[in-house]
Amino acid sequence: MKNIFSLITISILTIFSINLSAQDNPFQLSLFDPIQIVPNNESINGIRLNLIYSKNTNITGFDLGLVNVTTGKQLGVQWGAVDITEGGFTGWQGGWIANISRGDFVGLQTAFVNYHGGHFNGLQFSIVNYTETLEGLQLGLINIIGKGGFLPVFPIFNFDFD
């Protein structure tokens, strides 16, 4: 009976660990890349915290640190001194100094400088805002829309809702 119980326990634990390994990593803690728990070529589905610099493929959840780099897509909230997202963003990107993003962006971008090289859908709030194309509103001292918009460059606000 004891052997059967042990076999069942080991089987359940094995199935549970296989299921966990197939999912994204739920937590990332980083001093700087490569000194981080999860390697930079893997995704995080939960919370990513860093003291200096962190880099991962895709992030879903909450991202907090000094310099946050996502080489794929980001979904959720990203707060840091400098936030960089390469593959698109959905949510709130709140940088203390700058946000740099590419791909499709849906949501809110706040920092001293917002730069988005792609299509932005939402609100940019900053001292200097830039996006290639916009479906939304820019609020700041200098607002630049590369293609289209109310005007290509306009102070205080700029918009395009086409």
C-alpha angles and dihedrals in degrees: 000000000000091000092051091050090049091048092050091047093050091047092051092047091048092050091047093050092048089052092050094048091055092059130076118268112273097207139033126187117181141175091185135319119308092020095075136109097243119045117248093247092063132080130242122219104185127016130357118190126178137175099204115353136352132181129188139153105245129002127200115178134014122354120188129170150095099277116011119190124185116181093190132028128327126205121182133018125341119186124175146115089266122014121192123184121174106181106045136291138231118186134021121336106190114180124178091211110007146352119205118185141161134190122037116340124196118180140019129340119190128174141104087275126022118190120179121176100196141028114333121198113185139021129333113194116183148103089265122022126184132175134159094226130003139202099179141023139315120202119188146087093282120025121183129185112185096205123023127339135126087300128343090246125018135159124237096006144009130180147177123184100175 
